[in-house]
């Protein structure tokens, strides 16, 4: 996957296109991500215990990973990324627009 938890991304399609935020959660099996303060849904919640309030709760819903682009920390623009190797042979994510190294990719 081209993005991971903690990355700043911009949504490029859908109702929330143009919004940007931090990734809170990544689901690799479904190919979805949860972006902070984007694609917000509402849920009606009953009180579980005595004294606990019920009501309508806002929560972030998943967005398909293909609908978001990584925001480069150097040029501050949404751009594609590519995998490159440094001189020691370690993988790293690189911005295609400005060529800046975003981070090192750890091999698992």
N, C-alpha and C positions, 0 to 999 in steps of 0.2 A: 504494500500500500504506500502511496506517495506522501501520506501525512500520518502524524502520530499524536498522541495525547500531549497537550500543552502547546501545540502550534497555533499561531494566529492565522486564521483563514478568512477568505471573503467568499460569500455565496454568490454564484454566478447565474443561477437560474431559479425559477419558482417565485412564489409570493414574496419571499424575503430577499430577493436578489439585490445586491448592493450592500447588504449588511455584513459586518465583519465581527469576529469574536474569537474567543479561545476555545479550543476543542477540550471538552470535558471527558468524553468517553469515545472509544473506537470499538466497533464490532466487526472484526475481520470476516467472520462467517457470513454475515448478511451484507457486508460492504457498506455499512452506514456509520455515521458519526453524529455526536450530539454537540452542537455549537452553542456556546453561552449566549443567552438573550436572543436567540433566533428560532424560528418555527415553534413559537410558544402555543401550547394548547391549554385548555381548561378542563379540570376534573372536579366533579361534585363529590365531596368526601363527607361521610357520616362520622360523628364523634365515636371514637373507639372506647373511651373510658368516661366515667362520670367527671364532669368539670372540663373536659377537653372540647374545644370548639370544633364544630363542623363548618362546612362552607365550600366555597369555590376556590380551588388551588390552581395556580399557574405552574406549568412545568414545560421543559424543553423536550421537543419530540425529535426523533432521529431524522437526519437528512442523508440522502445518498452521497457517498464519498465522491462520485463523479461530478456532483454539482457544487463542489467547493474547490478553491484554488489557494495554495499557500501564499501568504504575504511575506515577501523577502524582508528580513530584518535590516538589511543595508539600504536598498533602494525604496522600501516602503510601498511596493506595488505588488499586485497579485501576478504571479508568474508560474510557469511550469518549472519543474525541477528535473535534473538528470543525475544519474549516479556516476561518480568519477572515482578515481583512485589517487591517493597521495603518493609521495615518493617511497613510503614504507609499505605500500600495497594495501592500505586500509581503505574501505569504502567510505565515501562521504557524499552527502546531498549538496548539490550546487544549483544556484539560481541560473536559469537560462538567459535572463535579460542582462544581468550585470556581471555574472560569473563569480559571485561571492560564495564562499563555502558556508552553508547553513549549519550543518553539524556533521559529526562523525557517526557512522552507522555501526553499531556493535554487532558482531557475528554471534548468533546463538546456536 
